[in-house]
Amino acid sequence: MARVKNVEGGPSNEDLRPPPYLPSERKGKATKKLATKKHKFLDPDIERAAAVAAAADCAERGGGKLYIFLELVTQGSLAALYQNYRLQDSQVSAYTRQILNGLHYLHQQNVLHRDIKCANILVDASRLVKLADFGLAKEMSILNEAKSSKGTVTNKSVAKAKPYGPPADKWSLSCTVLERLTGKVPYPDMEWTHALLKIGKGILPEIPNTLSEDARNFIKKCVQANPNDRPSAAQLFEHPFVQNRCNNMASDVLIDC
């Protein structure tokens, strides 16, 4: 299900003007990326140039009208879901497998999400998840991995502003598992600045003994201090927690908190 928004007149001439600070060679790069349909999660300047070109083309084809298609995601975010319902292990497992599928695809495209958290994962009526909010996403380079302090706080590499790659997203993924199973964000009783210091020092979030052994093991493997020790996506797909498919998620009943 989707909603269509009709914007009369399309973008203005001012909107269609490329950013003045975008070098001409990058404008060409953006246009080429758009034309070949290979444009994906580039830096904001190129994204803006490509979006402007797409809006202009859309407005022209629509007779001066810009049509925006918005997908309806009825269940809201995973954060809203666990706040209203007590999620079972099998449900968290099924959602985690879907998130892992999305991350695996992004990493294959050399893209880091950098802001994986329950509030940025949306759920539709069929309980299929959608990774959202790519505002901090970054294209990776083999020779020059991302180095920034921006991103999900529950991530050691981000906290220490060290170069990082796909293992950083795996750390954040495991924190969403912890959050969904406990109903609390990691480091729940402290300010984010204090949490940042603990993460930077390698102090892991508390993993309650009440969680299943598979869930605890999955989280522990993903939050190992050395990023090189964290499992690959292929290894995580085979983990017993992710493979917990004894129950069909579609038939699982959501229990109110």
Secondary structure, DSSP 8 states (H G I E B T S, - for coil): -EEEEEEET-S-TTTTS--TTS-HHHHHHHHHHHHTT---S--HHHHHHHHHHHHHHHHHHTTSEEEEEEE--TT-BHHHHHHHEE--HHHHHHHHHHHHHHHHHHHHTTEE-----GGGEEE-TT--EEE---TT-EE--SSS-EE-S-S-SS-HHHHTT-EE-HHHHHHHHHHHHHHHHHSS-SSTTS-HHHHHHHHHTT------TTS-HHHHHHHHHHT-SSGGGS--HHHHHTSTTTT--SS-GGG---EE-
